């Protein structure tokens, strides 16, 4: 499996953060805030794969573009960036040695926490 950074999703997340479309929750909240399979299906039905993909920092190139398995490391609820989702993506990417995704999530984490240095 080769998972790489989804640059469009990274730019989308930065744009949402700049607009203040965020939830400043804690890391452990992600299990309750992460979209359910039913919410994912509803979003896909209404918006399609292109927009769906903007909510996932990773892309698995061994999976078809129009499969849920292609998209990894979610960071939001299809409306807002969740701090807990960003932190979860950062930690999981580090554990799986996906440096580009870990670094992107770390940058988003800093933006969320107001550390622009």
N, C-alpha and C positions, 0 to 999 in steps of 0.2 A: 504494500500500500504506500503510495506516495501522496502525501498531503502537503499542499502549498498554500501560501497566503492568498486570500481572496482580496485583491487590492481594491476592487469596487466596494466591497463590504467595509473595508477599513476606512475608505474615504467617506462612505455613507455614515458610518458611526461618528467620525470626526465632525461632519456637518451637523448631525443631530445634537452632539454635545455643544457645539458652538451656538445652536439655537435654543439650548436649555431644555431639550426634550430628553430628560434623564430622570432616573429614580436613584436616589442616593441611599441604597440599602446596604446591608452587610453581606459578606461572602456566603454565610450559611443560609441566606434567604433564597438562593437560586433554586433549590429543590422545590420551593413553593411558587416561585415567580417564573420559572422556565415554561415556555408554552407547552401545552399538552399536545399529544398527537392529533386530537380533534381540532384544536386551535390551529395547528399547522395545516391540516387538511382544509379547513375553512379559508385560511389565508391564501393557500395555493389556488383554491377554486375561484376566489375573488380577484386575485392579483397575478397569478401565473408564476412560472419558474424564475423568470428574470428578477422580479421584485423579491420573491422568496429568498433568492440567493444573496441579496444584499444584507441579510441578517445573520450571516455565517462567515466567520473569519477564515475558515479553512475550506479547501476544495480537494476532494479525493479524486485524482485523475484515473483511478482504476474503476470508478463507478460511473454510470451513465449520467449525463448532465441533467436529465429529467427524472432523477431518483433522489429520494431523501438521503440515501447513503452517500451521495456526492458532496453533501454539505455538512461541515463539521464546525464545532466551536461557536455555538449561538451566543449572542451577547445581549439580546433584547426581547421584547414582547410584541414585536411587529408595529409598535408605536413609539417606544422610547428605549434608550440605552439604559440597561440596568447595571449599576456598579457591581452587583454580585455576579452578573453574567460575565462581565469583563474580567473580574478577578478569577472566576472559575476557569475561563478560557486561558488566562495567563498561566495558572497553576497546572492545568492539564496539558497544555502545550509544552511547558517546561519538563513535565514528567515523561512526555513522549518524544522529547528532543526535536521539537519543531521550532527551531530558533526564530525563524521569521515571524511565525504566528505569536510566539511568546513575546517577542520584542514589540510587535504591533499592539498586542493587548496591554503590555506594560506602558506604552505611550498613551493609549486611551485611558488607562488607570490614572496616570499622572494628570491628564487633561481633566478628568472628572474630579480629582482631588485638588485642582487649582494649582498644581505644580508645573508651571510652563517652562521651567529651566531645562 
